Each structure stands twice: as structure tokens, then as C-alpha cells.
């Protein structure tokens, strides 16, 4: 593994100033090529990282995609944990079931068996992207191409929100759903009433709560933002010139570790959020 406190490439791009309250400290990056990683979902109890692997064109139903498993130090345990998927992206989990957004359907994986349990078709979906699960076991999945958010209960999907242009990152927190819709970071309450938190400089991708109502949001092109509950934000990372993408992040709240899949850069990078 490559263990650097500050990588040469990223050191110049991490924002640092007296006004900057938060920073990222690079801990490690994978030293083996990862087949176009899009999303990371940590299992902190077992010390594992589940990673969706596109391994083909970003929206191609080519059967090349899958899910891999790494340990929390970036060592690949099984790059072929699940195979035969179609450009898989967002990941969510309920108990022993792993939910994967797979273009037009949500694939449900039995984690213990390492097998596909079922596939839930989403009516008219053509670009399923991120997944989140709330405390009630309800699954939400965004469709970036049709500007819709779907809700899955008891394996049945229903339309939750529409006209969400550029919708991608989702995060359920209690009865609220936080949404990255283009450059807009918004919140939907239990009655689906939308409130804008902030407009970011770049279109959003990954989204994770940090505590105290704060979030970390990414933009696929290579930006990571720290967003405060009051809507103010800081740019923590900018690697777009180096073409290091920042896709659908995973977060370990106890250790304050941020796992960043870099898509076309084909590696996972882990940062300590300071």
C-alpha cells in the first residue's frame, strides 16, 4: 500500500488557510488498479469496504460491472465478489442485503452468500445512480437521466420526487432526505417539501453527513466540499485538472475517514477529515 500523509499530487490542491476550518489529510490510496470504482460503502464492524465497479462504459448495459471487496487499508480481498452487473453505481444496505443501483433496476445481493438475491425493476428508469436507506428500511434511489427519485418498500418501487434536474447524491437522515440535484443541495422533509441548503460551484455526486447538520459533498469532476448546516461551505479538495474524479464517497464517522472512489483514475483514496 502507498501510505502518505500528504500525496505529492494532492498536496497542492488541498485548501489551507486561516479561514479554512476543515482540511483533508491523505492516509492511503490503493496501489492496484480498481476497475472504475464509483461508490464505496464501509462495513465498519467487519473492517470492509464494498465498492461498485463499472469496469466498462459509464451507462452501458454490458454485464462487465460488479462489486468488489477491500479491507479498510485498501487491500483487495475479492475484486469479483459480484459480477455480471451493468455499470453499477450507488450502494445501500439493510441487514444482510446490499442494494446496488444498476441503470434500470436495483439489484439486491445476499452479502453472506455473495449471490444476487433479486432484481427490482424501476419503471422507466434509464440512469439509476445513488442509493440511500433510512431507519425504517425504506430505500431511495435517484435516476439522473429522468430527474426522478424512487422509493422502494417491500421490494416495490414508487415515484417519490420528480423534476429534480441532475439528481444524483442522496442521504436519508431520520425523516428527511438530503439531495444533490445538479449544483443545488436541497432537503426534502417528511411531506416532500423542499428547502435549499446551498448552491455549490459544481454539480454534486456523493453525499455524507458529518455531524451537527454538516455534510461532505463531492463533484464527480474532482471537487470535495464541506457544507455547514447554515449553508456555508469550504472547498477541501480540487483535483479536476489532474483528472482525478471524486465520485460516491463512503464515510466512517467514528474514525472520521472519508473513502473516495476516483472513477477513471481507478483507485480508492482515503482521507482523514480534520
C-alpha positions in Angstrom: 0.0 0.0 0.0 1.0 3.6 -0.5 0.8 5.3 2.9 1.5 9.0 2.5 0.4 11.7 4.9 0.2 14.1 2.0 0.4 12.9 -1.5 2.5 14.9 -3.9 -0.3 15.2 -6.4 -2.9 16.2 -3.9 -0.9 18.4 -1.5 -1.2 21.4 -3.7 -4.9 21.0 -4.2 -6.0 20.7 -0.6 -7.2 24.1 0.5 -5.4 25.6 3.5 -5.9 29.0 5.0 -6.5 30.6 8.4 -10.2 30.9 7.5 -10.5 27.3 6.5 -11.8 25.3 9.4 -11.6 21.8 7.9 -9.0 20.0 5.9 -8.3 16.6 4.4 -5.2 14.6 5.3 -4.4 11.8 2.9 -4.0 8.4 4.7 -3.7 5.9 1.9 -4.5 5.0 -1.7 -4.8 1.7 -3.4 -1.7 0.6 -5.3 -3.6 -1.8 -7.5 -5.9 -0.8 -10.4 -9.6 -0.8 -9.4 -12.0 -1.3 -12.3 -13.6 2.1 -12.4 -14.8 2.5 -8.8 -18.0 4.6 -8.5 -19.3 4.1 -4.9 -17.8 2.9 -1.6 -19.9 1.6 1.3 -18.0 0.8 4.5 -18.8 -2.1 6.9 -17.0 -0.6 9.9 -17.8 -3.6 12.1 -16.0 -6.1 9.9 -13.4 -3.6 8.5 -14.5 -4.0 4.9 -15.3 -1.7 2.0 -17.8 -2.7 -0.6 -17.1 -1.0 -4.0 -19.2 -0.8 -7.1 -17.1 -1.4 -10.2 -18.4 -0.1 -13.5 -15.5 -1.7 -15.5 -16.9 -0.5 -18.8 -18.7 2.4 -20.3 -20.5 4.6 -17.6 -24.0 3.8 -18.8 -23.6 0.6 -20.8 -25.7 -2.5 -20.1 -22.7 -4.7 -20.9 -22.6 -7.1 -18.0 -19.0 -6.0 -17.2 -19.8 -4.4 -13.9 -19.8 -5.8 -10.4 -19.0 -5.3 -6.7 -15.6 -5.7 -5.1 -14.5 -6.0 -1.5 -11.5 -4.3 0.1 -10.3 -4.1 3.6 -10.1 -0.7 5.3 -6.4 -0.4 4.5 -7.1 -0.7 0.8 -6.1 -4.3 0.2 -8.2 -6.0 -2.3 -10.0 -9.1 -0.8 -12.2 -10.0 -3.7 -12.5 -8.0 -6.9 -15.1 -10.4 -8.2 -17.5 -10.6 -5.2 -20.4 -10.0 -7.6 -20.1 -10.0 -11.4 -22.4 -9.5 -14.3 -23.8 -6.1 -13.4 -24.5 -3.2 -15.8 -22.4 -0.1 -14.8 -23.3 -0.3 -11.1 -23.2 2.8 -9.0 -24.8 3.7 -5.7 -24.8 1.2 -2.8 -27.1 0.8 0.3 -27.5 -1.8 2.9 -30.3 -3.3 5.1 -29.0 -6.0 7.3 -27.5 -8.8 5.2 -28.9 -7.2 1.9 -26.7 -5.0 -0.3 -28.7 -2.8 -2.7 -27.0 -1.7 -5.9 -28.2 0.9 -8.5 -27.8 -0.8 -11.9 -29.1 1.5 -14.7 -32.8 0.5 -14.8 -33.1 -1.8 -11.7 -31.9 -2.2 -8.2 -30.0 -5.4 -7.6 -30.3 -7.0 -4.1 -27.3 -9.0 -3.0 -27.1 -11.5 -0.2 -23.9 -10.5 1.5 -23.3 -13.7 3.4 -23.7 -15.9 0.3 -22.2 -13.5 -2.2 -25.0 -14.0 -4.6 -27.7 -11.9 -6.3 -31.0 -12.4 -4.4 -33.3 -10.4 -6.6 -33.6 -7.5 -9.0 -36.2 -4.8 -8.6 -37.2 -3.1 -11.9 -37.8 0.6 -11.7 -40.4 1.7 -14.2 -39.0 4.0 -17.0 -35.6 4.3 -15.2 -32.6 4.7 -17.5 -29.9 6.2 -15.2 -30.2 4.9 -11.7 -27.4 6.4 -9.7 -27.2 6.8 -5.9 -28.9 4.8 -3.2 -29.7 5.6 0.5 -31.6 3.7 3.2 -33.4 5.2 6.2 -34.0 3.9 9.7 -37.4 2.4 8.6 -35.7 0.2 5.9 -37.0 2.3 3.1 -34.7 2.6 0.0 -34.4 5.7 -2.1 -32.7 5.7 -5.5 -32.0 8.6 -7.8 -32.4 8.4 -11.6 -30.1 11.1 -13.0 -31.3 10.8 -16.6 -35.1 11.2 -15.9 -34.7 13.6 -13.0 -36.6 11.3 -10.6 -36.2 9.8 -7.1 -37.8 6.5 -6.4 -38.8 4.9 -3.1 -38.7 1.1 -2.6 -40.7 -0.5 0.2 -41.1 -4.3 0.4 -39.4 -4.6 -2.9 -41.9 -2.4 -4.7 -40.9 0.9 -6.2 -43.0 4.1 -6.3 -42.2 7.6 -7.6 -41.1 9.8 -4.7 -40.0 13.1 -6.3 -39.7 14.3 -9.9 -38.3 17.3 -11.8 -35.1 17.0 -9.9 -32.7 18.1 -12.6 -29.3 16.5 -12.5 -30.2 14.5 -9.4 -27.5 12.2 -8.0 -26.4 12.0 -4.4 -28.9 11.1 -1.7 -28.7 10.7 2.0 -31.6 9.7 4.3 -31.4 11.2 7.9 -34.3 10.2 10.0 -37.5 11.5 8.2 -35.5 13.8 5.9 -33.9 13.2 2.6 -30.9 15.2 1.6 -30.4 15.6 -2.2 -27.8 16.7 -4.6 -29.7 17.9 -7.6 -27.3 19.5 -10.1 -25.5 22.2 -8.2 -28.3 22.5 -5.7 -28.1 20.8 -2.3 -31.6 20.5 -1.0 -33.6 18.8 1.8 -36.9 17.1 1.5 -38.9 16.8 4.7 -41.4 14.0 5.5 -44.0 15.8 3.5 -41.7 16.2 0.5 -41.4 19.9 0.9 -38.0 21.1 -0.5 -35.7 23.5 1.2 -32.5 24.7 -0.5 -29.4 24.5 1.7 -26.8 25.9 -0.7 -25.9 26.1 -4.4 -22.5 24.6 -4.9 -20.0 25.7 -7.6 -20.1 22.3 -9.3 -22.8 19.6 -9.8 -23.0 17.2 -6.9 -22.3 13.5 -6.7 -21.5 11.8 -3.4 -23.0 13.0 -0.1 -22.3 12.0 3.6 -23.4 13.6 6.9 -20.5 14.5 9.2 -22.5 15.5 12.3 -24.1 18.7 13.7 -26.0 19.0 10.5 -22.9 19.3 8.4 -22.2 17.3 5.2 -19.4 16.4 2.9 -20.4 16.6 -0.8 -18.4 15.7 -3.9 -18.5 16.7 -7.5 -17.5 14.0 -10.0 -15.1 16.2 -11.8 -12.8 16.4 -8.8 -14.1 18.5 -6.0 -14.9 17.8 -2.4 -16.8 20.4 -0.3 -17.5 20.7 3.4 -21.1 22.1 3.8 -22.2 23.6 7.1 -25.7 23.3 8.4 -26.2 27.0 7.7 -25.3 26.6 4.0 -21.8 28.0 4.1 -19.2 25.7 2.5 -15.5 25.2 2.1 -13.6 23.5 -0.8 -11.5 20.7 0.7 -10.1 19.3 -2.5 -9.8 20.2 -6.1 -8.2 17.6 -8.4 -10.1 18.3 -11.6 -7.0 19.5 -13.5 -5.2 16.2 -12.6 -8.3 14.3 -13.8 -8.8 12.5 -10.5 -12.5 12.1 -10.1 -14.3 12.2 -6.8 -17.4 10.1 -7.1 -19.8 8.5 -4.5 -17.9 8.6 -1.2 -18.2 6.4 1.9 -17.6 7.7 5.5 -16.6 6.2 8.8 -18.0 8.6 11.3 -16.1 7.1 14.3 -12.7 7.4 12.7 -13.6 10.4 10.5 -12.3 8.6 7.5 -13.5 9.5 4.0 -13.3 6.9 1.3 -13.2 8.4 -2.2 -13.6 6.4 -5.4 -11.8 8.1 -8.2 -13.7 6.6 -11.2 -11.4 7.0 -14.2 -8.3 7.3 -12.0 -9.1 3.7 -11.0 -8.2 3.8 -7.3 -9.6 4.4 -3.9 -8.1 7.3 -1.8 -8.8 7.6 1.9 -8.6 10.9 3.8 -8.9 11.9 7.5 -11.4 14.7 7.9 -9.7 17.3 10.2 
